[in-house]
Amino acid sequence: MNSELNRTTPAAAPVRRTPAPPAETFLGMPKFPVGAKKALGNSQLRVNLRHATGTIRAKRANVVAEVDEWEQLRVAGAAIKDRTLRHLDDYLTQLEESLTRAGAHVHWARDADEANRIVIELTRATGSDEVVKVKSMATQEIGLNEALEEAGIAAWETDLAELIVQLGHDHPSHILVPAIHRNRAEVREIFLQEMGEWGVPAPAGLSDRPADLAAAARAHLREKFLRAKVAISGANFAVAETGTLVVVESEGNGRMCLTLPETLISVVGIEKLVPTFADLEVFLRLLPRSSTGERMNPYTSMWSGNSSGDGPQNVHVVLVDNGRTNALADELGRQALRCIRCSACLNICPVYERVGGHAYGSVYPGPIGAVLTPQLRGVDTDLDASLPYASSLCGACFEVCPVRIEIPEMLVELRNRVTRDHPDLAERAAMKAAAWLMADHRNLERGQAAASLGGRLFGRKQKLGAIPLPIASAWSGARDIPLPPRETFRTWWRKNREEDR
């Protein structure tokens, strides 16, 4: 958008309010099976998802195939992240020292409420009642936009996809492409209906051509970039050695937020650290190929504190825990903290491709969300307890993960924890019955004899159909239940042995 700044923009009265978020928050959403069933009924959603994920998958496969040492890069990325996590306390201390030395102010937040309070206080201290935002998963995770709105501060999303979601009163449904569930025609309607309410309106004859949609967004956002005194960002990486924060993006909106305002507040998860500047080489090769299917990101912005007369003069960094130390304490679960938010696992996942991100009820959808969200929030709600089951365990997510997170293994372990902490009484009774049956061969023989009797009673039927019991009806309603054999294996064996004699 930098090249467009010299164009004249239609005058518009400053608007301080922001589009209201959806009435339903992520935490208020139903468990995954309910959300998935609803999504499967939306044929347009499935078409949008299939097209978008298929395109990204193909681009990724092409650029990854160009790198002969791709597997070595994956191993190196995992090793760097593991080393960082093993010594996270030391690297966090080093990062704070480096940031402070560079002129930045460091704040620590235990949870979402504390992080939001810090950002609100810092914004109010500037006398501003609005901020522009770089796309950030961390700020979505803590619900910053909602907290700012409640405090009377307008938060303007500047990433194109995030702008679409915000104007559409919607939730993001993808880590990399938040509006992946929308097609161009839907985006056009959102721009025509909503932009004029919050700033520069979309042109009356707006088409659904990508270039025209981008131009409308550019004109709408330009006044906000030039007017805002405060910007909020996240960070893809934070370098402990130098105090350097890194944001990678594709549109240039982030660059505008990171350079024009007087105050910059960066909200950064404590797992985003890398020890040295040289470590960035590995991740700046892994991330763009895995996420957008590009050899490098169009915009890679790096800054270390402030510099007199250049860029934001008041630089703040809010380091957020919000459940990360709980995941860090888990020997298996800490793998989720390797995640560099590339979204490759979403684009390859057959489950995500069919239901989209909203069904997961989390800022982090897809396979990585199914393991990361329960690590951060626990499995105390029906929604969070259902996420480990939102997978076919096909293993494709591990194959494409640039930092080799064993997502299928973690899903199995989380399922074990869910059944341990939230046992299903009917399932427990069934398992006890199975244990009794298998404990003594005589019990098993009696059970087999009873089953074979049932098979003979049903005559020539090929299958049982749905079982009209509360426990089994949902399971059997979608599966063909074969009839028990008329003859058990033991009976068959004895009969054939007698015949052989």
N, C-alpha and C positions, 0 to 999 in steps of 0.2 A: 504493500500500500504506500510505501515511501514515495514512489514516482507519481502518485496521484495527488500529493498534497498541494501542488500549485494550481490545481483546477479550482474554479469557483464552486462554491457549494450553496444551494438554496438556503436562505435564512430560515432559521427555526427558533422558536422561543425555547430557552433552556427548560428541559423537563427533568425533574428530580426523582420522580417515582419510577419504579421498575415493574415489569410485568409480574403479576402475582404467580407464585409457583403453583403446581398442581395441588389440589386439596388433599390428595393421598400421598403421604411420604413413603419413602422406602421402608421404614420401620413399620408402617401400617399395612404393608402388603401381605397377602395370604401366602401360605407355604408354596413351594415350587410346583408341586403337581397341579394345584389349582391355577396358578398363573400360567403354567405351560399349556394346560387344556384351553384356556381362554385364547392364548396366542395362536395355537394351532387352528383355531376357527377363523383367523384373519388371513385370508388368502393373499391379499395385497402385501401384508407384512412378509409372508414367506417368499413372495416373488422378489421384493426389495432385498431381503437378506441373502437369498441365493445368488442374486446378481452381484451384490457388493462383495460378499465374502469370496465368491468364486474369482472375481477380478483380482482382489488383493492376493489370494493364494497363488494365482498364476504368476503375478509379478514377483512375488517373493521367491518362488521356485526358480525363476529365471536368473535373478541376481545372486542368489545363494549358490547356484551351480557354477557361477563364475569364479568362486573362491575355493581354490584347491585345499586350503588349510582351514576350511570352515569348522570341522569338528575340533581341531586344536584351539580355535578361537572360543568355541563353546566351553571347552574344558578350562581355558584360561579365565574366561568370564566367571565361571562357577567358583574357581579357586580364589580369585580376587575377592569376590563377595563373601565367601566362607571365611577367609582370613580377616576381612573387615568385621564380620559379625562376631568372630571369636574374641576380638580385641576392641569391641565397639566403644566401651567406656573410655579407653585411651584415645581413640581416634576422635570421639566427640569432644574431649577436652582439647585436643590439638586443633580441631576445627574452630572451637570458640576462641582460642588464642589467636588463630590466624585471622579470623573475621574481625576481631576487636582491633588487632594491629592494623588492619586495612581500613579502619574507620567505620565499620558496621556495628550495630547494637544487637546483641544476642539475647533472646528471650527463650525460656523453657516452658513447655506446656505439658502437663501430665495427661490431659484428656481434651476432648473437643470443646467442652465448656470453657476451660481455661484458655485455650488457643483463641477462641472467638472473643473472649473478653479482652485479651491483649490486643488483638487487631482492632476492635472497636475503640478502645482507649487511645491507641496510636492514631487512628483516623480522626477521632474527635479533637485530639491535640493539635491537629493542623488547621482546624476550623472548617474543614470540608465536609460536605454532606453527600458526596458521591465518590466512587472509585471505579477505575477501569481494571479489568481482570485478564490475566493471561490464563489460558486453559490449564487447569490444575486439578488432578485427582484428589490431592490432599485437602483442598478447600471444599470439594464436594463431599468428601468423607466426613468432615467435621460439621457440615451444614452451614458454612460460613455465609452464603448468600441470604439464607433465611434469617440468620442472626443479625446480619447487617440491616436487613429490611425492618426487622423488629425494633432496631435501634434508630431508625429513621435515616439510614444511609443507603443510597441507591448503589447497587453493584451492577455494572454493565459488563456482560460477557463480550469479548472481542474476537474470539475464535469463531470462524464462520459456522461450524457445526454447533458449537455451544450457543451462538446467537439464535440459530434456528430453534434449538430446544427451548431457550428462554422465551423467545417470542411466541412459541407454540404452547406455552404453559405445560411443558412436558418434562419428562425425566430423560437423562441420557441413557442410551442402551448399549454403548460400546465404549471401551477404554480409549481407543484412538479416534473413532468416528462416531461421536455421540448421537448424531442424527442419521445413523445408518439405516434406521427403520423408515425413513422418509424418502420419497422419490422427488424428482425435480418439480413435478406438477404440484405436489403438496407443499413444497418449499415456496413456490411462487404464490400460492394462496395465502400462506402464513405471512409473507412479506407484504402483500397487498393489504391484508386485513389489519396487521398489527403495527407495522413500522411507524405509521403516522401518529399512533397513540403515544409513542415514546421518544420521538425525535424526527429527523428528516424522513419524510414518507417515501415509499417506493414509487417509481415512475408509473403513471396510470397505464401505460401500454406495456408493462413489464412482461417479457416472455419467460419461458422456462429454460432458455439456453444458459449453460453454466456461466458463460462470460457476462451475461446480463444480470444474473442473480448475484454474482460476485461484485459487479459494479454497483448494484443497489446497496449491498452490504457495506461497500467501501464508502459511499456517500453518507450512509446512515451513521457509520462509526467515526467518520473523520472529525466531526464537531466534538465528539466525546473525547477523542484522543487529544485534541488541541485545548480542550477546556479543563480536563481533569488535572487535579493537583496531586492525587494519590493513585498509585497503582499497586495491585496485589498479584503476586506470582507464586508459583511453586518452584520446583527445581527437579530436573531429571537426575542430576548428579551434584554432589557437594564434595569438593576436594579438601581433605583435612590438611594437607601439606601447605596449601596456598590460600585457603579461605575462598576459593573460587566456586561460584554457583554457575550451573550450566542449564540452559533451556534450549531444547531443540524443537523446531516447528517448521511448518511448510508454507505459511502465508505471509509472514512479516508483521502480523498483528502483535505478536509477542514483543518483537523488536521495538515497536512503537510504545508499548507500555513500559518497557525496560529503559527507555532513553528520555522520553518527553516529560513525565511528571517530576515534581520536586521531591516527592517521598515515594520510596519503594519498600513494600513490606512483602517478604518472601516466607511462605509457610511451607516447611520442609519436614517430611518424615525422617526420623532419625536413622532409618535404614538406607537412606539415599547416599551415604558416604562412600567414597573411594579414597584409599590412602594417599596416592600421589597423582600429580598431574599426568605422568606417563601412563597411568592406568586407564585414562580416558581413551587412549588409542584403541584399546580392545573394544570398549563399549560403543564408541562412535563408528565402529565397523559393524558391530552386531546389531545395534538398535535400528538404524534406518532400513537395512535389508529385511529385518524381521517384521517391522511394523508397516511401513508404507511400500515396501518393495523397491526402495531407491538405494543407490550406491552411497549417497550422503544426503543429509538433510539440507534443504534450501537455506534455512536460517539456523545457525548454531550460535547462540549468544552466551557470552561468558563475562562475568564481572566479579571483581573482588573489592568489596567495600565501596567507598566513594572516591571521586576524584574532583578536585576543585575546578569549578567552571565547566564540568563535562558530565552530563547525565544527572540522575537524582542525587541530591546532596544529603538527604536523610535516608539512610539505608538500614532497614531492620530485618532480622532473620528470626523467625519463630520456629524452634525445633520441637516437633510434636512427637509424643509417645503414642498415646491413644490405643493402648493394647499391644504395642510392638514388643515391649519387654516380656509380656506373657508369651508371645510366640517365640521370642529369643530363648526363653528358658526351656522350651520344648525341643528335645534333641532332633526329632523328625520334623516337627512343624516349622522350625526356623528356616527351612529351605524356602518357604514362601516369601521370606524377606529378601531373597536374592532378586525377586521380580523387578524388572526394569520397565514394566508397563508397556510392552511392545504390542500386545494383543494378538500375537501369532496363534496362541492356543484357542482364542475365540474364533478366528477365521478358519481353523482346521476342524473345529469340533462339530460333529454331526448333530448334536443336541442343540447347541447354540444356533446353528444355521436354521433350525426349524422353529425355534421359539423366541429368539431374540433376547435382549438383555433385561427387559422389564420383568420377565418371569422370575429372575433370580432375586428380586427385591433388595438389591444392593448396588452401591456405587461401582463395585467390582463384579461384573457379571462373568459368565463363561467358566471354563475350568479353573482358572486362577482364582476367580471369585469364590468358587465352591470350596476352595481350601483356605484362602486368605481371610474371607469374611468370618467364618467360624473361629479362626485363630484370633481375630481382633475383637469380635463381639461375643464369642462363646456360643454354645448351642442350647441356650436356655429358652428360646422361643421356638414355636413350630416352624417358622420360616428358616431360621438358622440351622435347626436340626435337620431340615429337609435338604439343604444344599449339598451335602456329601453324596446324596443319591441322584443328583442332577447330572449323571454321567453314565455312559455305556461302558466305561473302563477300556476303551479300545486302545489307548496308549498313544494316539496321534499327538496329543498335547505335549508329551515329553519329547517326542521326536522333533518337534519344531521349536521347542523352548530354547532360546539362545543361551540361557544360563543353566540348562539341564535340571530344572526342578522336577523331581519325581512326583508329579501330580497324581497319577493313578495310585501309587503306593500310599500317598497321604490321604487320598479319598477313602481307601479301604480302612486305614487306621481311624479316620474320623467317623466312619460308619460304626466301627467297633465302639468308639466312645459314646456315640449317640445311643446305641442299644444298651450300653452299660449304664449310662446316666438316666436314660428315659426308657426303661424297659416296657415293651408291649406285653400286657398280661396274657393276651390270647397266644401271642407268639411264644412266650415263656412256657405256657402250658403245653403247647405243641412240641416244643423242644424237650420238655420233661417226659412227655409220652414217647417221643422218639428214643430218648436215652433209655427208658425202661424196656422198649422193644429190642434195642440193640444190645442190652446188657446180658441177655441170656438167650441161647439159641432156641430154647423151648418157647420163649415168648415170641420170638420172630416167626417160628413155625406156625404158632397159633394165629398170628396176625396174617401170615400169608394164606393160610387155609381159609380164614374169614374173607379175605379179599378175593380169592378165587371163587368162592361161593357167590359173592356179589357179581362177579363177572358172568357166571352161568345164569344168574337170575335175570340179567339184562338182555339175554338172548343174543340177537345178531347186531345189536347196535354197535357202531364204530367208536363212539365217544360219549362221554357223559354230558357235555355241555356245561352251562353255568351251574355252580353248586349253590343252592339257596340257603347258605349259612352266612351270618355277618362276617365271619373271619375270611371265608373263601370266595364270596360272591364277586368282589372287585377283581380279585386275581383271576378267577376262572372265567369271568365274563369276557376277557380279551384273549383267552387261550383255549385251544382244543385239549380237553382232558381225556386221555385214552382210558378205555375200560381196563380194569384189572384182568390179567390173563386168567383163563378158565382153569389153567393147570399151573401149579408152581414149579419152579425149577427142580426142587427136591423131589417132587412127585414124578416129574419127567425122568429124572436121573435114575430113581429106583426102578421105574418101569423098563427103561432101556437096559439097565444092568441085568434085570431078571430075564429079559428076552435074549440077551447075549449068552446067558448060561444055558 
